[in-house]
Amino acid sequence: MDTAVVWFRDDLRVQDNPTLADAVGDADRVAPLYVFDPDRYGESEYGPKRTGPHRARFRRESVIDLRESLRARGGELSVRHGDPERVVPAVAAAVDADAVYAQTKPATEELRTENAVRASLADRGVGFERRWTHTLYHRSDLPTPCDDLPDTFTPWRKEAEAEASVRDPVPAPETVSGAANADSGPVPTLSELGLDPPTDDDRAVLRFEGGETAGKARIEDYVWAGDHLRNYKETRNGLLGDEYSSKLSAWLAAGCLSPRWIHRQVGRYEDERVENEDTYWLVFELAWRDFFQFQFLKHGGAFFTPGGIRDVDPDWDHDRTAFRRWADAGTGIPFIDANMRELNRTGYMSNRGRQNVASFLVDALDVDWRWGAAYFQGALVDYDVASNWGNWAYQAGVGNDSRDRHFDVLSQAEYYDDDGEYVRTWLPELDGIPGAAIHRPWALPSSKLAEYGIDLGVDYPAPMIDLEARYRER
Ligand SMILES: Cc1cc2nc3c(=O)[nH]c(=O)nc-3n(C[C@H](O)[C@H](O)[C@H](O)COP(=O)(O)OP(=O)(O)OC[C@H]3O[C@@H](n4cnc5c(N)ncnc54)[C@H](O)[C@@H]3O)c2cc1C
């Protein structure tokens, strides 16, 4: 083949990128392309922006880093801002491409875009090659065809672990011979994407910097220099600091790192340092990630319906005021508000926090879980369609688990934030309250509140719901 376009999507890396490697192997010249799709930056049908400033900044940085990596190999990344259905065929025509190579993902809108691009290329006689590149296990290596996959995690994981193996990562191509007429184009600014730059907060667990280079640096810091993998499982439910969990999600979601490459790093760590349950646990978590990807392949659009893949239809509430109090960290339940404030200020929230705020919205307030999922979609730096909507559906009882997933938020707060340090970090207006008493300010006598310098309802909201009574009702 003479010329191929590599249309990068959520695979912003050169290492272990079979789409790029195959195009480089098959074609004499390669024209790499990234398209900022305005649809991804507009509002969702539920109201919030589909991409907020934290993720948009991460994405820009990732594209810039990819451009540098390709330049170092002799290639040039073209960047465009427009509808992929129009832009990809136009770039293919400009470089006289024989085929376009692209990553495929299982979610509905991504597939719709991909199919529209493919059809438009076919009309012009240009081929389309797709590659499945974002999971630990390749979909073709799973022992059971996707349509018959178990809907619960443990049987699926056990089957995959017993009968499939993780393929070796594909090396980054040494050279990428650029195509004639490739025109690089500027990376759009945040304001061109319709967003204000995010403000940085010193309390953030990490400054998530986009790009494969920064993702590899995170592995270096967390796994190698920090040596944290040896107690990963033990610390993973933490709430404060950059060390309690891997914080790899944003790089995985944008495809700056591949799960297979991370798996390889874990293997190396096990060979060179220690192999224990904690080291395995990172692979276990990557299996959760895979699980939701494959569930999307199986159930597709059902994940976006009120009753989810289980087709149960609880009577969801559509109370905008209640929803806004949740989203704006103004519920009056400190553990919920602290987590939502962290999300709003930094784009990140721990897994423990995500489970609790989701449970509060759907179990305590009965609000439509899809509103919460759509809010997370905009706010998260690590948003991934299958991980987000899959976890929300799961938490709402309409996804991959029929058990009651309801969390007692107050007990969770007292267990996981037993000294109140997390809440104190994010809600300094309550920092006069010592110890775990911070989790139930409403339970303190007014004399104590006065002693701690807090006027409930003025300095911090009174609770929007009697949570203890709500849990007793269940
Ligand atoms: C309501 C809700 C929404 C979520 N939305 C997202 C999302 O949009 N994007 C996202 O990457 N994760 C999502 N998660 C999963 C999980 O909370 C994050 O992956 C994790 O907190 C990211 O931090 P980490 O990288 O330090 O994870 P670690 O705990 O170190 O885990 C390592 C990696 O495993 C994967 N992983 C871990 N847990 C899960 C899980 N439950 N589901 C899927 N993958 C998992 C992630 O890729 C993660 O980076 C969501 C969870 C909940 C409860």
The ligand as an ORCA input file, in Angstrom:
! r2SCAN-3c Opt
* xyz 0 1
  C     -20.029      5.725     39.627
  C     -18.654      5.391     39.093
  C     -18.193      5.962     37.914
  C     -16.926      5.632     37.412
  N     -16.498      6.228     36.236
  C     -15.287      5.877     35.730
  C     -14.828      6.441     34.504
  O     -15.516      7.206     33.827
  N     -13.580      6.101     34.070
  C     -12.797      5.215     34.761
  O     -11.681      4.940     34.333
  N     -13.232      4.641     35.895
  C     -14.436      4.944     36.405
  N     -14.850      4.367     37.578
  C     -14.031      3.294     38.177
  C     -13.007      3.725     39.243
  O     -13.626      4.512     40.220
  C     -11.830      4.487     38.655
  O     -11.274      3.765     37.575
  C     -10.715      4.684     39.685
  O     -11.206      5.323     40.827
  C      -9.595      5.501     39.067
  O      -8.547      5.664     39.967
  P      -7.203      4.820     39.808
  O      -6.689      4.943     38.425
  O      -6.316      5.212     40.915
  O      -7.748      3.339     39.992
  P      -7.126      2.048     40.629
  O      -7.966      1.735     41.800
  O      -5.679      2.112     40.849
  O      -7.432      0.945     39.498
  C      -6.530      0.739     38.391
  C      -7.287      0.855     37.096
  O      -8.266     -0.163     37.001
  C      -9.433      0.342     36.346
  N     -10.570      0.253     37.269
  C     -10.533      0.190     38.618
  N     -11.774      0.054     39.118
  C     -12.609      0.039     38.060
  C     -14.017     -0.085     37.921
  N     -14.831     -0.212     38.968
  N     -14.536     -0.036     36.692
  C     -13.755      0.103     35.604
  N     -12.422      0.203     35.675
  C     -11.857      0.165     36.878
  C      -9.147      1.785     35.993
  O      -8.701      1.839     34.665
  C      -8.045      2.156     36.962
  O      -7.202      3.174     36.485
  C     -16.116      4.695     38.104
  C     -16.584      4.125     39.292
  C     -17.833      4.469     39.784
  C     -18.307      3.832     41.065
*
